[in-house]
Amino acid sequence: MMIVYFIAALAAGTMIMRAKTRNAVFLAAGAFLALQAALVPCIALRKGATELGIFEYDSLGILFFAVMAAIAVAVFAHGRTYLDNETLRQLKHYHAAFVSLCVSMTGAYFSNNVTATWVMMEATTLGSAMLIYHRRTARALEAAWKYVFVCSVGVLTAYLGILFLSIMLKPGGGAMSFDVLTAAAREAEPLYLKLAFVLVLTGYSCKMEFFPLYPIGVDANQVTPAPMSAFFSTAMVNMGFVAIFRIHKILDVSPVAEWARSVMFAAGACSLLVSAIFIMRARHGKRLFAYSTVENMGIVLLILSTGHNGMTYAVFHVLMHSLVKSVAFLRLSLVGKTYGSYREEAIGGYREVSPVGSLELVLCLAGLAAIPPSALFVSEMYVFGETSRNLAAFAFVLLMTCVITGFLAARFMKIVYGPKPAAPLSAAREDRRTTGLRFAFLSAFFFFGLYRPQWFADMIAECISN
């Protein structure tokens, strides 16, 4: 299955780069993404199988691959409208990088080897940099170089952590698979485990977008085409979560489990703090949503810090965040096309321009603010319940979330109900199919906030037990 997938990606990339027309580019990229979506049920039927020795179809990988495939289709569909002024060369580079990004992320989702996961995550840096530099502006060049440099340093830091994990293995103890490392962690030297976890958590924070290496994700989202920002803030972040989650499961059975949870609480609290500070100053729509991602990933770390029971809520929170945040960025892409800017002073009165789009933004605000029946309400209430045992921690988390929600709501309301700018507006073309995709995501998001089917609960439970 993975061989077919890799060959299809190579063929699609070749066809994209050799395409002579815009339609040929869209056809090749669309065919690959359609195949990727079709692979979801095929892989689900092969759950538990291992291919090429390093790719295992477990519930965690299947869930996040399915979400990535759905978001990739939506991003591609919106890109056809958003990228209407791009040259053929720009379209080629954009979609070729998009395909390479999907392949690298898929490898990271399904890898059952800590080293292979590291390789796949490093591979995403190149494709991401090409997409960040898509506009070829000075700001885009600066953001791309920052991204490459900081991500390279971050992933290298994580590799040092992997080296400390390898020390746990005795000579001839087997490959660096997560199962082997989990078994070895029970009797490993605590110092090596602590060093490994701190290094991996710090290094992979550049991909999952939490403290300390979150700034490059915020900068990247600002200059990247808005549909691709939706992919960065969901599928890319999810990839970082999957990598950290697998490492967390290793340490959860080790002698340093409680210490690791304390580290995650500190990282999560710092993420909430920096998000609250900078979201107050954010005047750019995409930076605003990017800081919201930092907040939500901080909440995920707080959930993981509560113990084994928190793993279920962490997986659920990340999945649900992907649905609502992708809609927010995709709708924002149309807002940007309408006003010709993402800056606060240039956007307002969107209710008059697009009533449907305004409804989407209000629903996204309700979802991100965890207002029932938002699916995020479930996991955030779990955080409040767990932190209520410590009054200082509870007060801090409550204050930070209130500040972030308040400023997020103020910015949303400015877009929807604020004064309409005097400058003439462009007519952003609405596509019923893309509108249907966004509302399908929102419907699923609020549905899971009200009811979680047994099959869905079972899959998340399998993510924890495997």
C-alpha positions in Angstrom: 0.0 0.0 0.0 2.7 2.5 0.9 4.8 1.6 -2.1 1.8 2.4 -4.3 1.3 5.6 -2.5 4.9 6.7 -2.9 4.9 5.8 -6.6 1.7 7.7 -7.1 3.3 10.7 -5.4 6.4 10.5 -7.5 4.3 10.2 -10.7 2.0 13.2 -9.6 5.1 15.3 -8.8 6.6 14.6 -12.2 3.4 15.3 -14.0 3.0 18.6 -12.1 6.5 19.8 -12.9 6.2 18.8 -16.6 2.6 20.3 -17.0 2.2 22.8 -19.8 -1.2 24.3 -18.7 -2.8 25.3 -15.4 -5.5 22.7 -15.8 -2.9 20.0 -16.2 -1.3 21.0 -12.9 -4.7 20.9 -11.1 -5.5 17.6 -12.7 -2.3 15.9 -11.6 -2.5 17.3 -8.0 -6.2 16.5 -7.8 -5.7 12.9 -8.9 -3.1 12.4 -6.3 -5.2 13.8 -3.5 -8.2 11.8 -4.6 -6.1 8.6 -4.5 -4.9 9.7 -1.0 -8.5 10.0 0.2 -9.4 6.7 -1.4 -6.6 5.0 0.6 -8.2 5.9 3.9 -10.7 3.1 3.9 -8.2 0.7 2.3 -5.7 1.3 5.1 -8.4 1.1 7.8 -9.2 -2.4 6.5 -5.6 -3.3 7.0 -5.3 -2.0 10.5 -2.5 -3.7 12.4 -0.5 -4.5 9.3 3.1 -3.5 8.8 4.8 -2.6 5.5 8.4 -2.1 4.6 9.4 -2.8 8.1 8.8 0.7 9.4 5.2 1.6 8.6 2.4 0.3 10.8 -1.3 1.0 10.3 -2.4 1.6 13.9 -5.5 3.5 15.0 -3.5 6.7 15.8 -2.0 6.9 12.4 -5.3 6.0 10.6 -7.3 8.7 12.5 -4.8 11.5 11.7 -4.2 10.3 8.2 -8.0 10.5 7.5 -8.2 14.0 8.9 -5.1 15.1 6.8 -6.6 13.6 3.6 -9.9 15.4 4.2 -8.2 18.7 4.9 -5.9 18.3 1.9 -8.8 18.0 -0.4 -10.4 21.1 1.1 -7.1 23.1 0.8 -6.7 22.0 -2.8 -10.2 23.0 -3.7 -9.8 26.4 -2.1 -6.4 26.9 -3.8 -8.0 26.8 -7.2 -9.9 30.0 -6.4 -7.3 31.6 -4.2 -4.4 31.1 -6.6 -6.1 32.6 -9.6 -3.4 35.2 -10.3 -0.4 32.9 -10.0 1.9 32.1 -12.9 2.2 28.5 -14.2 5.6 28.2 -12.6 4.3 29.3 -9.2 1.4 26.8 -9.5 3.8 24.0 -10.3 6.1 24.7 -7.3 3.1 25.1 -5.0 1.4 21.8 -5.8 4.6 19.8 -6.1 5.6 21.0 -2.6 2.0 20.2 -1.4 2.4 16.6 -2.6 5.8 16.2 -1.0 4.4 17.6 2.2 1.5 15.1 2.2 3.9 12.2 1.6 6.3 13.2 4.4 3.4 13.7 6.9 1.9 10.3 6.0 5.2 8.6 6.6 5.5 10.3 10.0 1.9 9.3 10.9 2.5 5.6 10.2 6.1 5.2 11.2 6.6 2.7 14.0 10.3 3.6 14.3 11.5 6.7 16.2 14.3 7.3 13.8 12.1 7.0 10.7 9.6 9.4 12.3 12.5 11.9 12.7 13.5 11.5 9.1 10.0 12.1 7.8 9.5 15.1 10.0 12.8 16.6 8.8 11.6 16.0 5.2 8.6 18.2 5.8 10.9 21.2 6.3 11.9 21.5 2.7 8.3 21.3 1.3 7.1 23.7 3.9 9.9 26.2 3.0 8.9 26.1 -0.6 5.3 27.0 0.3 6.3 29.7 2.7 8.4 31.4 0.0 5.6 31.0 -2.5 5.0 34.8 -2.9 8.7 35.5 -3.5 8.6 38.7 -1.3 11.3 39.8 1.1 9.1 39.0 4.1 8.5 35.5 2.6 12.2 34.9 2.0 13.0 35.9 5.6 10.2 33.6 7.0 11.4 30.7 4.8 15.0 31.0 5.9 13.9 31.3 9.6 11.8 28.3 9.2 14.5 26.2 7.6 17.1 27.3 10.2 15.0 27.0 13.3 13.3 23.7 12.2 16.7 22.2 11.3 18.0 23.2 14.8 14.8 21.9 16.4 14.8 18.6 14.6 18.5 18.2 15.3 17.8 18.8 19.0 15.1 16.1 18.9 17.7 13.8 17.3 20.0 14.2 20.2 17.1 13.1 22.4 16.6 10.1 20.2 20.3 9.2 20.7 19.7 9.2 24.5 16.7 6.9 23.9 19.0 4.6 22.0 21.2 4.2 25.0 18.4 2.4 26.7 18.7 -0.5 24.3 21.2 -3.2 25.0 23.6 -4.4 22.2 21.5 -6.5 19.8 18.3 -5.3 21.6 16.5 -4.6 18.3 15.5 -1.7 16.1 14.4 1.7 17.5 10.7 0.8 17.3 8.3 2.4 19.7 7.3 -1.0 21.1 10.9 -2.0 21.8 11.6 1.4 23.4 8.5 1.2 25.6 9.6 -2.2 26.9 13.2 -0.9 27.6 11.9 2.3 29.3 10.7 0.4 32.3 14.2 -0.4 33.5 16.1 2.5 31.8 18.4 5.0 33.5 16.1 8.0 34.6 18.7 10.6 33.7 18.9 9.5 30.1 15.1 9.4 29.9 14.8 12.9 31.3 17.4 14.3 28.8 15.8 12.5 25.9 12.3 13.8 26.7 13.4 17.4 27.2 15.3 17.4 23.9 12.6 15.7 21.9 9.8 18.0 23.4 11.9 21.1 22.7 12.9 20.0 19.2 9.4 18.9 18.0 7.8 22.1 19.4 8.7 23.7 16.1 6.3 21.4 14.3 3.5 21.2 16.9 3.7 25.0 17.5 4.0 25.4 21.2 6.6 27.0 23.5 9.5 27.5 22.9 9.9 27.1 19.1 6.4 28.3 18.2 7.4 31.7 16.6 8.5 30.2 13.3 5.0 28.6 12.9 3.3 32.0 13.5 5.6 33.7 11.0 5.2 31.0 8.4 1.4 31.2 8.7 1.5 34.9 8.0 3.2 34.7 4.7 2.0 31.4 3.4 -1.1 31.4 1.1 -4.1 31.2 3.4 -5.4 27.8 2.2 -2.0 26.3 3.0 -2.0 28.0 6.4 -5.0 25.8 7.1 -2.9 22.8 6.3 0.1 24.0 8.4 -2.1 24.7 11.5 -3.8 21.4 11.3 -2.1 18.5 9.5 1.5 19.8 10.3 0.6 20.4 13.9 -1.0 17.0 14.1 2.2 15.4 12.8 4.1 17.0 15.6 1.5 15.9 18.1 1.7 12.2 16.9 5.5 12.2 17.2 5.4 13.7 20.8 2.5 11.5 21.8 4.3 8.3 20.9 7.3 9.4 22.9 5.0 10.4 25.8 3.6 6.9 25.8 7.1 5.5 26.2 7.8 7.6 29.2 4.3 7.0 30.7 5.5 3.5 31.8 8.9 4.7 32.9 10.2 5.7 36.3 10.2 9.4 35.2 6.5 9.5 34.2 5.5 12.1 36.9 8.5 14.3 36.1 7.7 14.2 32.3 4.1 15.4 33.1 5.5 18.3 35.1 7.6 19.3 32.1 4.6 19.2 29.8 2.6 21.2 32.3 5.3 23.9 32.3 5.5 23.9 28.5 1.7 24.1 28.2 1.4 26.9 30.7 4.2 28.9 28.9 2.3 28.4 25.6 -0.9 29.8 27.1 1.0 32.7 28.5 2.8 33.7 25.3 -0.4 33.2 23.3 -2.3 35.5 25.6 0.4 38.2 25.5 0.9 38.2 21.7 -2.8 37.7 20.7 -3.5 41.1 22.4 -1.1 42.7 19.9 -2.1 40.7 16.8 -3.5 42.9 14.1 -3.1 40.4 11.3 -5.8 37.8 10.7 -3.5 34.9 10.1 -1.3 35.7 13.0 -4.4 35.8 15.2 -5.4 32.3 14.2 -1.8 31.1 14.5 -1.6 32.3 18.1 -4.9 30.5 18.7 -3.2 27.3 17.6 -0.4 27.9 20.1 -3.0 28.2 22.8 -4.7 25.0 21.8 -1.5 23.1 21.7 -0.7 24.4 25.1 -4.0 23.0 26.3 -3.1 19.7 24.8 0.1 19.6 26.8 -1.8 20.5 29.9 -4.2 17.6 29.2 -1.3 15.2 28.8 0.2 16.4 32.0 -2.8 15.1 34.0 -1.9 11.5 33.6 -2.8 8.4 31.6 -6.6 9.3 31.5 -5.7 12.6 29.8 -4.4 10.9 26.7 -8.0 10.3 25.4 -8.9 13.9 25.8 -5.6 15.0 24.2 -6.2 13.0 21.0 -9.8 14.2 20.9 -8.8 17.8 21.3 -6.2 17.7 18.5 -8.6 16.1 16.1 -11.5 18.5 16.8 -9.1 21.5 16.7 -8.1 20.4 13.2 -11.8 20.6 12.0 -12.6 24.0 13.3 -9.2 25.7 12.6 -9.1 24.5 9.0 -12.5 26.1 8.4 -11.4 29.3 10.1 -8.3 29.6 7.8 -10.1 28.6 4.7 -12.8 31.2 5.2 -10.2 33.7 6.0 -8.6 33.1 2.6 -11.9 34.3 1.1 -11.9 37.3 3.4 -8.4 38.2 2.3 -9.4 37.9 -1.4 -12.3 40.2 -0.7 -10.5 43.0 1.1 -7.1 42.5 -0.4 -5.5 42.4 3.1 -5.6 40.5 6.4 -4.8 43.5 8.5 -7.4 44.6 11.1 -7.7 48.2 9.9 -8.5 47.0 6.3 -11.2 44.5 7.2 -14.8 45.1 8.5 -18.5 44.8 7.7 -18.1 41.3 6.4 -21.7 40.6 7.4 -22.9 42.8 4.5 -20.4 41.3 2.1 -21.0 37.6 2.8 -23.8 36.6 5.3 -22.8 32.9 4.9 -19.2 33.7 5.4 -20.0 35.7 8.5 -22.0 32.8 9.9 -19.0 30.5 9.4 -16.7 33.0 11.3 -19.2 33.2 14.2 -19.4 29.4 14.3 -15.6 29.1 14.3 -15.5 31.7 17.1 -17.9 29.6 19.1 -15.9 26.5 18.4 -12.5 28.0 19.3 -14.0 29.7 22.4 -15.2 26.2 23.6 -18.9 27.4 23.8 -21.2 24.4 24.0 -21.9 22.4 21.8 -18.3 23.0 20.7 -16.3 19.8 20.8 -13.4 21.7 22.5 -15.7 22.3 25.4 -15.4 18.6 26.4 -11.6 18.6 26.6 -11.2 22.1 28.1 -13.7 21.2 30.9 -11.5 18.2 31.6 -8.5 20.6 32.0 -10.4 22.9 34.4 -11.6 19.9 36.4 -8.1 18.5 36.7 -6.3 21.8 37.5 -9.0 22.7 40.1 -7.1 20.5 42.5 -4.4 23.3 42.5 -5.9 26.7 43.0 -2.9 28.6 41.5 -2.8 26.4 38.4 -6.6 26.6 38.0 -6.6 30.4 38.3 -3.7 30.7 35.8 -5.3 28.5 33.2 -8.7 30.2 33.6 -7.2 33.7 33.3 -5.2 32.9 30.2 -8.1 31.2 28.4 -10.4 34.1 29.3 -7.8 36.7 27.9 -7.3 34.8 24.7 -11.0 34.2 24.2 -11.8 37.8 24.8 -9.3 39.2 22.3 -10.1 36.5 19.8 -13.8 37.4 20.0 -13.1 41.1 19.7 -11.1 40.5 16.5 -13.8 38.2 15.1 -16.5 40.7 15.8 -14.5 43.5 14.2 -14.3 41.5 10.9 -18.0 40.7 11.0 -19.7 43.8 12.4 -17.0 46.5 12.3 -17.1 49.5 10.0 -16.8 48.7 6.3 -13.6 50.1 4.8 -13.9 52.9 2.2 -11.6 51.1 -0.3 -13.4 49.2 -3.0 -13.7 45.5 -2.4 -13.0 42.6 -4.7 -15.7 40.0 -5.3 -14.3 36.8 -4.0 -15.9 33.9 -5.9 -17.9 31.6 -3.7 -17.9 28.0 -4.7 -20.8 25.8 -3.5 -18.6 22.8 -3.3 -16.0 24.4 -1.1 -18.7 26.0 1.1 -20.2 22.5 1.4 -16.8 21.1 2.6 -16.4 23.8 5.2 -19.9 23.3 6.6 -19.3 19.5 6.6 -16.3 20.0 8.8 -18.2 22.3 11.1 -21.1 19.9 11.3 -18.7 17.1 12.2 -17.1 19.3 14.8 -20.3 20.2 16.6 -21.7 16.7 16.2 -18.8 15.2 18.1 -19.3 17.9 20.7 -22.8 16.6 21.3 -22.3 12.9 20.7 -19.4 10.6 20.3 -20.2 7.3 18.5 -18.9 4.1 19.9 -16.7 3.4 17.0 -15.0 6.8 17.4 -14.5 6.3 21.1 -13.1 2.8 20.4 -10.6 4.1 17.9 -9.4 6.8 20.4 -9.1 4.1 23.1 -7.0 2.0 20.7 -4.7 5.0 20.2 -4.0 4.9 23.9 -3.6 1.2 24.3 -1.5 0.4 21.2 
